[in-house]
Amino acid sequence: MLKYVTPEKGIYIVWLSVALSFCWPLPASSTRKQIVCIKILQISAIISAFMVLLPLIYAIHLNVHNLINLFKCICLLICVFQNIIQTIICFIKYDVLQRVVEEMMTCVKEEQLHKILCIYVKKCNIFYGGTIVLTYGAATVFVLGPTFLPISFPWETEYPFQINDTSRNIIYVHQFFFTYQCAAHICLSLFGALLLWFAAARFECLVEELQKITNIDMLIVCFKKLLFLRRYAEEVVNCIRFLVFYAIAVGTFMLTLSGIIMIINSPTLVKIQFIIICMSSLMEIYMYAWPADHMQDTSVNILQSAYNSIWYEQSLDMQKNLLIILMYQRPVILSINVLLPELTLRYYCSYVTNAFSVFTALRAVVEDK
């Protein structure tokens, strides 16, 4: 089935995976009433997250002297924070997100771009499709936790008051729905990756156009399109850079907690749970790093492709203008000043290497004690 996924179907699948997060913007043609409704839903999602956050803080207070339960509660707390922070970011960036998504939905049917997107879909569909299935599968196992484990609620929350059967059922239904909202927020990295892949595909499409230039008028048209595509890519980066930074920060913290659990005397089931958390954190960062790295490469390759064309057979003015344009060869990178130099596969590899170095250091400290 995945072999026959078109770009349009791919976009629809990503939309379905993040629908419960309420972070995918409505079309530009939406009425004011529809926009108000989506804003209310986003605010409601934040309130819903706080209804899990506060009992989790109380659970942390009760488990201060139980290291394993404390770490589990902290990990769950971070997941709730991710829900809140990502919703707030998408709420603030709503107009820009709507603009870049609308541009994507308009351009996806262009013939040349569609061919490139089909190649991208064929390359990525198994990884990203498998991620969606695993994420929602894990969410389903998570909500069924009270059925198999000696816990009252999936999120292992504690309350400073007596809970009767009616209250217990209401809390469980709320946490059931909230769990799938968190799964949608994990899949929000697919939404960011989709926008990055689309920006990269448009750069690649322009590469093919630049290789066909024969006069200065065609060069001017291509250069104007390049400036427009760079602005679009920078808008995409501006929308998701803090989502990426939060994913990296959370991943670092989760990996540290998981490393401690791995080296202390803890039950095998708990270790398996934290291994899954490690893999999820690394996978989420990789989902951003792969397209960000590719977009950086394609944004550089555009002007290089013009140089690789038969420019030396053109007029002298054409050669001069092309060489001047080549001086503008600056890549579009996903970065945050001071906090994140640039997100690439090289950065991701160094991140994973450093994570394992921290594990080794933690083990050495524990063994010395």
C-alpha positions in Angstrom: 0.0 0.0 0.0 2.8 2.4 0.9 4.3 2.0 -2.6 1.4 3.8 -4.1 1.3 6.8 -1.8 1.1 10.1 -3.8 2.3 13.4 -2.4 -1.3 14.5 -1.9 -2.0 11.3 0.1 1.2 11.7 2.1 0.1 15.2 3.1 -3.3 13.9 4.1 -1.8 11.1 6.2 0.4 13.6 8.0 -2.6 15.8 8.6 -4.5 12.9 10.1 -1.6 12.0 12.3 -1.5 15.6 13.8 -5.2 16.4 13.7 -5.8 15.9 17.5 -3.0 18.4 18.3 -5.1 21.2 16.6 -1.8 22.6 15.3 -2.4 22.2 11.6 -3.8 25.6 10.4 -7.1 25.9 8.6 -7.1 26.9 4.8 -6.8 30.6 4.1 -10.4 30.6 2.8 -11.8 29.6 6.3 -14.4 31.9 7.9 -13.7 34.0 11.0 -15.9 31.7 13.0 -13.9 28.6 11.9 -10.6 30.3 12.9 -12.1 31.3 16.3 -13.2 27.6 16.8 -9.6 26.3 16.1 -8.2 28.9 18.5 -10.6 27.8 21.2 -9.7 24.2 20.6 -6.0 25.0 21.0 -6.7 26.8 24.3 -8.9 23.9 25.4 -6.0 21.5 24.6 -3.7 23.6 26.9 -6.2 23.5 29.7 -6.6 19.8 29.2 -2.8 19.4 29.5 -2.8 21.3 32.8 -5.4 18.9 34.2 -2.8 16.2 33.9 0.2 18.4 34.7 -1.0 19.3 38.2 -1.7 15.8 39.4 1.7 14.7 38.0 3.4 17.4 40.0 1.7 16.0 43.1 2.8 12.5 42.1 6.4 13.7 41.9 6.0 15.2 45.4 4.8 11.9 46.7 7.7 9.9 45.0 10.6 12.1 45.9 12.3 9.2 47.8 11.5 6.6 45.1 14.0 7.2 42.3 12.4 4.9 39.7 8.9 6.3 40.2 10.3 9.8 40.4 12.0 9.5 37.0 8.9 8.0 35.4 6.8 10.8 36.7 9.3 13.4 35.4 9.3 11.8 31.9 5.5 11.9 31.8 5.6 15.5 33.0 8.0 16.4 30.2 5.5 14.8 27.7 2.8 17.0 29.1 5.0 20.1 28.8 5.7 19.2 25.2 2.0 19.2 24.5 1.6 22.7 26.1 4.7 24.3 24.6 4.1 23.0 21.1 0.5 24.2 21.1 1.5 27.6 22.3 4.2 27.9 19.6 1.7 26.9 16.9 -0.9 29.3 18.4 1.6 32.2 18.1 2.9 31.2 14.6 -0.6 30.4 13.3 -0.6 33.0 10.5 2.8 32.1 9.2 2.0 28.4 9.4 -1.2 29.0 7.5 0.7 30.9 4.8 3.4 28.2 4.3 0.9 25.3 4.3 -1.4 27.2 1.8 1.6 27.6 -0.5 2.4 23.9 -0.2 -1.2 22.9 -1.0 -1.3 25.2 -4.0 2.1 24.2 -5.5 2.0 20.4 -4.9 0.1 19.7 -8.1 2.7 21.4 -10.4 3.9 18.8 -12.8 7.7 19.2 -12.3 7.4 19.6 -8.6 5.0 16.7 -8.3 7.6 14.3 -9.9 10.3 15.4 -7.4 7.8 15.0 -4.5 7.0 11.5 -5.7 10.6 10.6 -5.5 10.8 12.0 -1.9 7.6 10.1 -0.9 9.0 6.9 -2.2 12.2 7.5 -0.2 10.6 8.5 3.1 7.2 6.8 3.2 8.3 3.6 5.1 10.2 5.5 7.8 7.6 8.2 8.4 4.6 5.8 7.9 6.2 3.4 10.3 6.8 6.2 12.8 3.1 7.1 12.8 2.1 3.4 13.3 4.6 2.9 16.2 3.6 6.2 17.9 -0.2 5.5 17.9 0.5 1.8 18.7 2.6 2.8 21.7 -0.2 5.3 22.7 -2.7 2.4 22.6 -0.5 0.2 24.8 0.0 3.1 27.2 -3.8 3.7 27.7 -4.3 0.0 28.4 -1.7 0.1 31.1 -4.2 0.0 34.0 -5.5 -3.3 32.6 -2.2 -5.1 32.9 -0.3 -3.1 35.5 -1.1 -2.3 39.2 -1.8 1.4 38.4 -5.1 3.3 38.6 -4.6 5.6 35.6 -2.4 5.5 32.5 -0.5 8.7 33.5 0.1 7.4 37.0 -1.4 10.6 38.5 -2.1 11.1 42.1 -4.8 13.3 43.7 -4.9 14.9 47.2 -8.6 13.8 47.6 -10.7 10.7 47.6 -11.7 9.4 44.2 -14.9 7.4 43.7 -15.8 5.2 40.7 -17.5 8.0 38.8 -14.5 10.4 39.2 -12.2 7.5 38.3 -14.1 6.8 35.0 -14.1 10.6 34.1 -10.4 10.9 34.8 -9.6 7.7 32.8 -11.7 8.9 29.8 -9.9 12.3 29.9 -6.4 10.7 30.1 -7.4 8.3 27.3 -8.1 11.2 24.9 -5.1 13.2 26.2 -2.8 10.2 25.4 -3.7 10.3 21.8 -3.3 14.1 21.8 0.3 13.5 23.0 0.8 11.0 20.2 -0.4 13.7 17.7 2.1 16.1 19.2 4.9 13.6 18.8 3.8 13.3 15.1 4.1 17.1 14.9 7.7 16.5 14.0 6.4 14.9 10.8 4.5 18.1 10.0 7.8 20.1 10.4 9.6 17.5 8.3 7.0 17.7 5.6 7.4 21.4 5.3 11.2 21.0 5.1 11.0 18.3 2.5 8.7 20.5 0.4 11.0 23.5 0.6 13.9 21.2 -0.5 11.8 19.9 -3.4 11.2 23.4 -4.6 14.9 24.2 -4.5 15.6 20.9 -6.5 12.9 21.9 -9.0 14.7 25.3 -9.5 18.0 23.4 -10.1 16.5 21.8 -13.2 15.3 25.2 -14.5 18.7 26.8 -13.9 20.4 24.1 -16.0 18.3 25.1 -19.0 19.0 28.8 -19.0 20.2 30.2 -22.3 19.9 34.0 -21.9 20.0 36.7 -19.3 16.2 37.1 -19.1 15.8 33.5 -18.1 18.6 34.0 -15.5 16.8 37.0 -14.0 13.5 35.0 -13.7 15.3 32.1 -12.0 17.1 34.4 -9.6 13.9 36.1 -8.6 12.3 32.7 -8.0 15.4 31.7 -5.9 14.9 34.8 -3.7 11.2 33.9 -3.3 12.0 30.2 -2.4 14.7 31.3 0.1 12.1 33.5 1.8 9.7 30.6 1.9 12.3 28.2 3.3 13.3 30.8 5.9 9.6 31.2 6.9 9.4 27.4 7.4 12.6 27.4 9.5 11.2 30.3 11.5 8.0 28.4 12.2 9.6 25.1 13.5 13.0 26.1 14.9 11.8 26.3 18.5 9.9 23.0 18.1 13.2 21.5 17.1 15.1 23.1 19.9 12.5 21.9 22.4 12.7 18.3 21.0 16.5 18.4 21.3 16.4 19.8 24.9 13.8 17.2 26.0 15.7 14.5 24.2 18.9 15.4 26.1 17.1 15.3 29.5 15.3 12.1 28.7 18.5 10.4 27.6 20.2 11.4 30.8 17.4 10.0 32.9 17.3 6.8 30.8 21.1 6.5 31.2 20.8 6.6 35.0 18.0 4.0 35.0 20.1 1.7 32.8 23.0 1.7 35.2 21.2 1.4 38.5 19.5 -1.6 39.9 16.0 -1.4 38.4 13.4 -3.9 37.1 13.8 -5.1 33.5 10.3 -3.8 32.6 11.4 -0.3 33.7 14.6 -0.5 31.7 12.6 -1.5 28.6 10.3 1.5 29.1 13.2 3.9 29.2 14.9 2.3 26.2 11.7 3.0 24.3 11.8 6.6 25.5 15.4 6.9 24.3 14.6 5.6 20.9 11.5 7.8 20.6 13.6 10.9 21.5 16.4 10.1 19.0 13.8 9.3 16.3 12.0 12.6 16.8 15.2 14.6 16.4 16.2 12.5 13.3 12.8 13.3 11.7 13.8 16.9 11.7 17.6 16.5 11.0 17.2 14.4 7.8 15.1 16.9 5.8 16.9 19.9 7.3 20.2 18.5 6.1 18.8 17.8 2.7 17.3 21.3 2.4 20.6 22.9 3.3 22.3 20.8 0.5 19.7 21.7 -2.1 19.8 25.4 -1.3 23.6 25.4 -1.9 23.4 23.2 -5.0 21.1 25.6 -6.8 23.7 28.1 -7.9 26.3 25.4 -8.2 24.0 23.8 -10.8 24.0 27.1 -12.8 27.8 27.1 -12.7 27.8 23.5 -14.0 25.6 24.5 -17.0 27.2 25.6 -20.3 27.5 29.2 -19.1 30.9 29.6 -20.8 29.2 29.4 -24.2 26.9 32.3 -23.4 27.5 36.0 -24.0 30.0 37.9 -21.9 27.3 39.8 -20.0 25.6 36.5 -19.2 28.9 35.1 -17.8 29.5 38.2 -15.7 26.0 38.2 -14.2 26.2 34.5 -13.4 29.5 34.9 -11.6 28.0 37.8 -9.6 25.0 35.7 -8.6 27.4 32.8 -7.5 28.7 35.2 -4.8 25.2 34.9 -3.2 25.7 31.2 -2.5 24.5 31.0 1.1 22.7 27.9 2.4 19.3 28.0 4.2 20.0 26.4 7.6 17.9 25.4 10.6 19.5 27.1 13.5 19.0 29.2 16.6 21.5 31.9 17.6 23.8 30.6 20.4 21.4 27.7 21.2 21.6 25.6 18.0 24.4 26.1 15.5 22.8 24.2 12.6 20.7 21.0 12.4 22.3 18.6 10.0 22.9 14.8 10.0 26.5 15.6 11.1 25.1 17.5 14.1 22.7 14.5 14.8 25.6 12.0 14.7 27.6 14.2 17.1 24.5 14.5 19.4 24.1 10.7 19.5 27.9 10.2 20.1 27.8 12.7 23.0 24.7 11.0 24.5 26.6 7.7 24.7 29.6 9.5 26.1 27.4 10.8 28.9 26.1 7.2 29.5 29.7 6.0 29.9 30.5 8.9 32.2 27.5 8.2 34.4 28.3 4.5 34.6 31.9 5.3 35.7 30.6 7.6 38.4 28.1 5.0 39.7 30.7 2.2 39.7 33.2 4.4 41.6 30.5 5.0 44.3 
